[in-house]
């Protein structure tokens, strides 16, 4: 008896990425340097500020009360300059270290993605819009220092940037103690949603700026009856994400759309999510996207966005630390976004004050289920963002709102 198409295993596009021994060694070394900068040197830098720089400034009658003053003081310090140099180069090397293996595998990756986009063996779909005008905040810079970012196309039906961003991200977080596996942000938020709203059962889920969809898939596991959609302006990452989802057996519907204005009907989704998204778009776009979220949410629907903590939620020193990326990581909207209050942004978009929220939630992979129960009971706080916790904001759409 001949096998049916659905019985044939779907190849894994990730497995086509096969670095040589030397390439793997280089990637491991870059992961080590990245961890050294973002964890170890971060700790040492803060100690240097608190134990040496801040007391000296106090003696001089210059007591910094905001992040700008701290940045001005630290820019001249060798500790900060060395930290910045290491961190910048480590960031850049993350993506450069995976490019040779991606280039070798690219013809096979393209062929596989093309095949799966036609057959959709697991029931997902890929809808691209060649005429979509990509916003300048995506195309004007190599965001994160990733060459070509998510949008550049080097060949017909290209998936290269999907692979570069995906595997560069693995190098980026390879030795990070709080990013144990791909998709852990979505996994953490989905678990928190299920605990906070135990009766919530979304029929449709939308992930904004989904790239390859790895933070969308955990929502599909948590809410297996939901219809999952992921949108992004960049075709290469959507092609790659569709191939991944088909291999995982999850019927995700990917479409190339600008989150500022989508083609979905009013009230189409029960849950709208995003991860690491808003700080990479302009403030004007942020406001448009949140208004679009309100339009797309059904009454009683929920939106939850994982983002950087706003300035009002952390100390002046932490604001100095987080805003490093604005000047050094090709993320020009970083500081301007963080200066906004997420609750005010939700209200501007039409959500009520009572239904809007912002808080830190635990990273489920490192915090554990037992401690999460204690967190939900209010017995212990969540760790800080990036140190075992994630900052989230969002709102519920009122049942009676129009």
GIMO-V753956 format. One record per pair of residues at least 12 apart in sequence whose C-alpha atoms are under 6 Angstrom apart, sorted by the first residue. I is the first residue (numbers start at 1). GAP is how many residues later the second one is. D is the distance in Angstrom with one decimal. If there is no record, write none. Layout:
I&GAP&D ; I&GAP&D
//
This chain:
10&237&4.9 ; 12&235&5.5 ; 19&82&5.2 ; 27&70&5.7 ; 31&140&5.2 ; 31&141&5.9 ; 31&143&5.4 ; 31&144&5.8 ; 34&56&5.2 ; 35&140&5.9 ; 35&141&5.7 ; 37&50&5.2 ; 66&250&5.0 ; 67&249&4.8 ; 67&250&5.9 ; 67&252&5.6 ; 67&253&4.6 ; 92&53&5.5 ; 94&74&5.1 ; 94&77&5.6 ; 94&78&5.7 ; 95&51&5.8 ; 95&73&4.5 ; 113&130&5.4 ; 122&124&5.5 ; 122&127&5.5 ; 122&129&5.7 ; 123&128&4.8 ; 124&127&3.8 ; 124&128&4.7 ; 124&129&5.2 ; 125&128&4.7 ; 126&128&4.9 ; 126&129&5.8 ; 127&128&4.5 ; 128&127&5.8 ; 128&128&4.9 ; 129&127&5.8 ; 137&144&5.9 ; 143&187&4.9 ; 143&188&5.9 ; 144&185&5.1 ; 144&186&5.8 ; 150&84&5.9 ; 151&83&4.6 ; 158&78&5.5 ; 159&77&4.4 ; 159&81&5.5 ; 161&75&5.8 ; 162&74&5.5 ; 162&75&4.0 ; 162&78&5.4 ; 178&210&5.4 ; 183&31&5.0 ; 183&32&4.1 ; 186&29&4.6 ; 186&32&5.7 ; 187&31&5.0 ; 188&175&5.5 ; 188&176&5.1 ; 190&29&5.6 ; 202&24&5.8 ; 202&68&5.1 ; 203&23&4.5 ; 204&22&5.1 ; 204&23&4.6 ; 204&24&5.9 ; 204&65&4.9 ; 204&66&5.6 ; 205&23&4.9 ; 205&24&6.0 ; 205&64&5.8 ; 205&66&4.8 ; 205&67&5.8 ; 206&23&4.8 ; 206&24&5.7 ; 206&66&4.8 ; 207&23&4.7 ; 207&65&6.0 ; 207&66&4.9 ; 207&67&5.4 ; 208&23&5.5 ; 208&66&5.1 ; 209&22&5.8 ; 209&23&4.6 ; 210&20&5.4 ; 210&21&5.7 ; 210&22&5.8 ; 211&26&5.0 ; 212&25&5.1 ; 212&26&5.8 ; 212&28&6.0 ; 212&29&3.7 ; 213&28&5.4 ; 228&24&5.1 ; 229&23&5.7 ; 229&24&4.7 ; 229&25&5.7 ; 230&24&4.8 ; 231&23&5.8 ; 231&24&5.1 ; 231&25&5.7 ; 231&26&5.7 ; 232&24&5.3 ; 232&25&5.6 ; 233&23&5.2 ; 233&24&5.2 ; 233&25&5.4 ; 259&30&5.7 ; 260&28&5.3 ; 260&29&4.4 ; 266&29&5.5 ; 266&30&4.9 ; 267&29&4.5 ; 267&30&4.5 ; 267&31&3.9 ; 268&28&5.4 ; 269&27&5.9 ; 269&28&5.0 ; 269&29&5.8 ; 270&27&5.7 ; 270&28&5.6 ; 270&31&4.3 ; 271&30&5.7 ; 271&31&5.0 ; 271&32&5.6 ; 272&31&4.5 ; 273&30&5.7 ; 273&31&5.0 ; 273&32&5.3 ; 274&31&4.8 ; 275&31&4.8 ; 276&31&5.3 ; 279&54&5.8 ; 279&55&5.0 ; 279&58&5.6 ; 282&51&5.9 ; 290&59&5.6 ; 291&58&4.5 ; 299&98&5.4 ; 299&99&5.7 ; 299&100&4.4 ; 300&97&5.2 ; 300&98&5.6 ; 300&99&4.8 ; 301&95&5.7 ; 301&96&5.4 ; 302&93&5.9 ; 302&94&4.4 ; 303&91&5.2 ; 303&92&5.6 ; 304&89&5.8 ; 304&90&4.5 ; 305&87&5.4 ; 305&88&5.4 ; 305&89&6.0 ; 306&85&5.8 ; 306&86&4.3 ; 307&84&5.8 ; 307&85&5.8 ; 309&82&5.7 ; 310&28&4.4 ; 311&27&5.7 ; 311&28&5.5 ; 323&12&5.6 ; 355&40&5.3 ; 355&41&5.2 ; 356&38&5.7 ; 356&39&4.1 ; 357&36&5.5 ; 357&37&5.5 ; 357&38&6.0 ; 358&34&5.7 ; 358&35&4.1 ; 359&32&5.8 ; 359&33&5.7 ; 360&22&5.8 ; 360&30&5.4 ; 360&31&4.3 ; 361&21&5.3 ; 361&28&5.5 ; 361&29&5.4 ; 362&20&5.0 ; 362&27&4.3 ; 363&25&5.4 ; 363&26&4.9
//
